[in-house]
Every structure is written in C-alpha cells, then in structure tokens.
C-alpha cells in the first residue's frame, strides 16, 4: 500500500502523540505521510475526505461521520481542559448580545460549546487560534474564544478569563469534555484501521515512557516556544484517554454528539462512529 496521509495540528499534544510513530521508534507496518495544519483547516479538509487519517474537532466529526470513524486512541479529552472566553476588560456576557467574538473556527468543539452555553453571542468571526489574543488586545474583538497554548499565555498578556466552557460542560453533564479525535476513513480495511489505532496507542505510550525523544519535534512545530508552556500543554491534553477512550470517553463523546444534535447545532451521526471498543 502507498503511504497513508495523516493530518494533525502542530500543537505540542499532537506532535508528542505522533513523534514515535512517524520517526519509526518502534516497528509499524505502514508508511505515514504527515500533514500539519491548524485544526480548523483539518476540519474543512475532512469535508472532502482528502486525508485517510486526521485529527478533527469532535464537533466537526458530526459533519463527516459518513466518511470517517473515530479511533479509540489519539484523542484530546479530559477534565479542566476546555476552551476559555477571554476579554481585555470585565464583561457581562449574559447581558451583551452584540459583543464581537473571535472564534478559532466554525467547526471547532470550542464554537459548539459557545453556541450551547452562550447562544446569544452570535456576532462571531473566525480567526486562526494563535491570533485571537492579539485581536482582543488590539480591540478588534470584545471577546476571544481561546484553545491550545493560549490557555497558558493570556493572563501574562493582561487578558481576563470571563468564562471556562469546559467548566460549563462539566457542571451540566458531569462528564469529561471531548475536544478532538483522530478519525480514519470508513472505506479503509478494518484490519488497517485497527492497526493504525494500535500504532497510535503505542506511540502515546512511547512518548510517555521516553519524553526526551519527542522534544525536538515538538519544539520544531510549536507556536509557543517556551518549553514550560509546551510541557503544560501536553500534560493538560494528553492522558489515559489518549491511549484508549474506554467506556467513559466513548460515553462523553456520544453525549456531546447527541446533545449537539438535540439542540439543532449538529447533524445526526452515521453509526457506528467507533471502529471497535478495544485498542
């Protein structure tokens, strides 16, 4: 088989996860062609199924479930790791419908959560995630919806947290928050899907056991060059769910997708959404 096109973001959690797999630190039967893009570009590429394997926002998955299934490994899912709403000055979100909001993409899980918990905030503009803090600081936007490394840098830039959408989710549902998954095309052979799933799980385990191996690859692609920020980013977004979603992770994902459909924010998903239940 020719190489498989793999898409993921340049963020530390993804480069940490895929380093061992891409650099053949353990035996793996397939060749992978790495394509690193911002997560919203990956979400949009998935609409035409250009990549065989891709990082996707869970919210975006609902729009491509006819083309992709979710792997049980490689996901960003957990607690206390949700997107944040930030501002330059104190703001009352509940009473200001006209606030101009910078979002990291239409199809991001962050935007889905914003629509669930603050549906009146509809004056949105899509901005590359790494430009949102500066857009709020300059006054181009009243609020920014931040993800990734920005969680660790907004405060030192003088910005204020006005809402934690992960906390909103956890208070309402008492479940971990599903942020991003690794999806694989439905039309690929089941044996290949399972092999990729196992390979990603092994790659995560390798990264945890040999943290020095991935440092150069992480540093090469990271938006935020501080090693401390990179390590905090990995610690926040890579965990046991990244090795295997397990029953708890799959339940949280089903809840997000079904609730999003229930409130008319997501289309229904084609089942089965997971390739199987074991890594």
C-alpha positions in Angstrom: 0.0 0.0 0.0 1.2 3.6 -0.7 1.7 5.9 2.2 -1.3 7.0 4.2 -2.0 10.7 4.5 -2.1 11.6 8.2 -3.2 15.1 9.3 -2.7 16.6 12.7 -2.0 20.0 14.3 1.4 21.4 15.1 0.4 21.8 18.7 2.5 20.1 21.3 -0.1 17.5 22.3 -0.3 16.2 18.7 3.4 16.2 17.9 4.0 14.5 21.3 1.5 11.8 20.3 2.7 11.2 16.8 6.5 11.6 17.2 7.3 7.9 17.9 5.0 6.6 15.1 6.4 9.0 12.5 10.0 8.5 13.4 9.8 4.7 13.5 10.8 4.4 17.1 9.0 1.0 17.1 8.0 -1.4 14.4 5.0 -0.3 12.4 3.8 -1.8 9.1 2.5 1.3 7.3 4.2 4.4 6.0 2.5 7.7 7.1 2.8 11.0 5.2 2.4 13.7 7.9 0.4 16.8 7.0 0.4 19.5 9.8 -2.4 22.1 9.7 -4.4 24.2 12.0 -7.3 22.1 13.4 -9.9 24.1 11.6 -8.2 23.5 8.3 -8.2 19.8 9.1 -11.9 20.0 9.9 -12.6 21.5 6.5 -10.3 19.1 4.6 -12.3 16.3 6.2 -15.5 17.5 4.4 -13.9 16.2 1.2 -12.1 13.2 2.9 -8.8 14.3 1.5 -6.8 12.6 4.3 -7.1 8.9 5.2 -6.4 9.7 8.9 -6.9 13.1 10.6 -7.2 15.0 13.8 -10.6 16.5 14.0 -12.7 18.5 16.4 -15.4 16.3 17.8 -17.9 18.9 16.7 -16.6 18.7 13.2 -16.9 14.9 13.2 -20.7 15.1 13.1 -20.5 16.7 9.6 -18.2 14.0 8.2 -19.4 10.8 10.1 -20.5 9.3 6.8 -16.9 9.4 5.6 -14.9 8.8 8.9 -14.9 6.8 12.1 -13.3 7.7 15.4 -10.3 5.8 16.7 -10.1 4.9 20.3 -6.6 6.3 20.5 -5.0 9.7 20.0 -7.9 11.8 21.4 -7.9 15.1 23.4 -10.5 14.5 26.1 -10.4 15.2 29.8 -11.3 17.5 32.7 -10.4 21.1 33.4 -9.1 21.5 29.8 -11.9 23.2 28.0 -11.8 26.4 25.9 -11.8 29.8 27.6 -13.6 33.0 26.8 -11.2 36.0 27.5 -11.5 39.7 27.3 -9.4 42.9 27.8 -11.9 44.3 30.3 -14.5 42.9 32.6 -17.6 41.9 30.6 -21.1 40.8 31.5 -21.7 38.0 28.9 -25.3 37.5 29.8 -26.5 41.0 29.0 -24.5 42.0 26.0 -25.7 40.3 22.8 -23.7 42.5 20.4 -20.3 41.5 21.6 -17.9 40.8 18.8 -16.3 37.3 19.4 -13.2 35.9 17.8 -13.6 32.1 17.4 -10.9 29.5 16.3 -13.2 28.0 13.6 -16.8 27.3 12.8 -16.4 23.5 13.2 -14.4 23.5 16.4 -15.7 22.0 19.6 -15.0 25.3 21.2 -17.5 27.0 18.9 -20.1 24.3 19.6 -19.7 24.8 23.4 -20.0 28.6 22.9 -23.3 28.0 21.0 -24.6 25.7 23.7 -23.8 27.9 26.7 -24.0 31.4 25.3 -26.3 31.1 22.3 -27.0 34.9 22.3 -23.3 35.5 21.3 -23.8 35.3 17.6 -21.5 38.1 16.3 -18.6 35.8 15.6 -15.6 36.0 13.3 -13.3 33.1 12.5 -9.6 33.8 13.4 -6.6 31.5 13.5 -6.3 30.4 17.1 -2.9 31.9 17.6 -4.1 35.4 16.6 -7.0 35.6 18.9 -5.2 37.1 21.9 -3.7 39.9 19.9 -7.1 40.6 18.3 -8.7 41.1 21.7 -5.7 43.2 23.0 -6.0 45.5 19.9 -9.7 46.0 20.4 -10.7 44.3 17.2 -12.8 41.9 19.3 -14.6 42.2 22.6 -14.1 38.6 23.5 -11.8 35.8 22.3 -12.5 32.1 22.4 -9.1 30.5 23.0 -7.8 27.0 22.8 -4.4 25.2 22.7 -1.3 27.1 24.1 -3.3 30.3 24.6 -4.7 28.9 27.8 -1.2 29.4 29.3 -0.3 32.8 27.9 -3.4 35.0 28.0 -3.1 36.1 31.7 0.5 37.3 31.3 -0.6 39.4 28.4 -3.1 41.2 30.7 -6.2 39.4 29.5 -9.0 38.3 31.8 -10.9 35.0 31.9 -14.6 35.6 31.7 -15.9 32.0 31.3 -14.5 28.5 31.2 -16.6 26.5 28.7 -15.1 23.2 30.0 -16.4 24.0 33.5 -19.8 24.8 32.0 -19.8 21.4 30.3 -18.7 19.5 33.4 -21.2 21.3 35.7 -24.1 20.4 33.3 -23.2 16.9 32.4 -20.6 15.6 34.9 -18.6 14.1 32.1 -15.1 14.8 30.7 -15.1 17.3 27.8 -14.4 15.8 24.4 -12.3 18.2 22.3 -10.6 16.4 19.4 -10.3 12.9 18.0 -8.3 11.0 15.4 -10.6 9.9 12.7 -10.0 7.4 9.9 -11.8 6.9 6.6 -14.7 4.4 6.7 -13.7 2.9 3.3 -10.4 1.6 4.6 -10.0 -2.1 5.5 -10.9 -3.0 9.1 -7.5 -4.6 9.7 -5.7 -1.4 8.7 -8.0 0.7 10.9 -7.2 -1.5 13.9 -3.5 -1.5 13.1 -3.5 2.3 13.0 -5.4 2.5 16.2 -2.9 0.2 18.0 0.1 2.1 16.4 -1.2 5.5 17.8 -1.8 4.0 21.2 1.8 2.6 21.2 3.1 6.0 20.1 1.5 7.7 23.0 2.9 5.1 25.4 6.3 5.5 23.9 6.1 9.3 24.3 5.2 9.0 28.0 8.0 6.5 28.6 10.7 8.3 26.6 9.8 12.1 26.9 13.1 13.2 25.6 12.6 11.6 22.2 9.9 13.9 21.1 11.3 17.2 22.4 13.0 18.4 19.1 9.9 17.5 17.0 7.6 19.4 19.5 9.9 22.4 19.5 10.2 22.5 15.7 6.4 22.9 15.3 5.2 24.7 18.4 3.5 28.1 18.2 4.7 28.9 21.8 8.4 28.3 22.1 8.6 28.1 25.9 9.4 24.6 27.0 7.4 25.1 30.1 4.3 26.0 28.2 4.8 23.0 25.8 5.0 20.7 28.8 1.9 22.2 30.4 0.1 21.8 27.1 1.0 18.1 26.8 0.1 17.5 30.5 -3.3 19.1 30.0 -4.3 17.4 26.8 -2.6 14.0 26.7 -3.7 11.4 29.2 -5.1 7.9 29.5 -8.0 8.8 27.2 -5.3 9.5 24.5 -4.2 5.8 24.8 -7.8 4.4 25.0 -11.0 6.3 25.2 -12.6 3.5 27.3 -16.3 3.4 28.1 -16.2 6.7 29.9 -14.6 8.5 27.0 -17.0 7.0 24.4 -20.0 7.9 26.6 -18.8 11.5 26.8 -18.4 11.6 23.0 -21.8 10.1 22.4 -23.3 12.7 24.8 -21.6 15.6 23.0 -22.7 14.5 19.6 -26.3 13.6 20.6 -26.8 16.7 22.6 -25.4 18.9 19.8 -28.0 17.3 17.5 -30.8 17.6 20.1 -30.3 21.4 20.3 -30.0 21.6 16.5 -26.3 22.5 16.4 -25.0 19.3 14.8 -26.3 16.9 12.2 -27.0 13.3 13.2 -24.1 10.9 13.1 -23.8 7.8 10.9 -23.2 4.7 13.2 -21.0 3.0 14.2 -18.9 6.0 15.0 -16.1 4.0 16.6 -14.2 1.3 14.7 -14.4 -1.0 17.8 -14.1 -0.8 21.5 -10.5 -2.2 22.0 -7.1 -0.7 21.3 
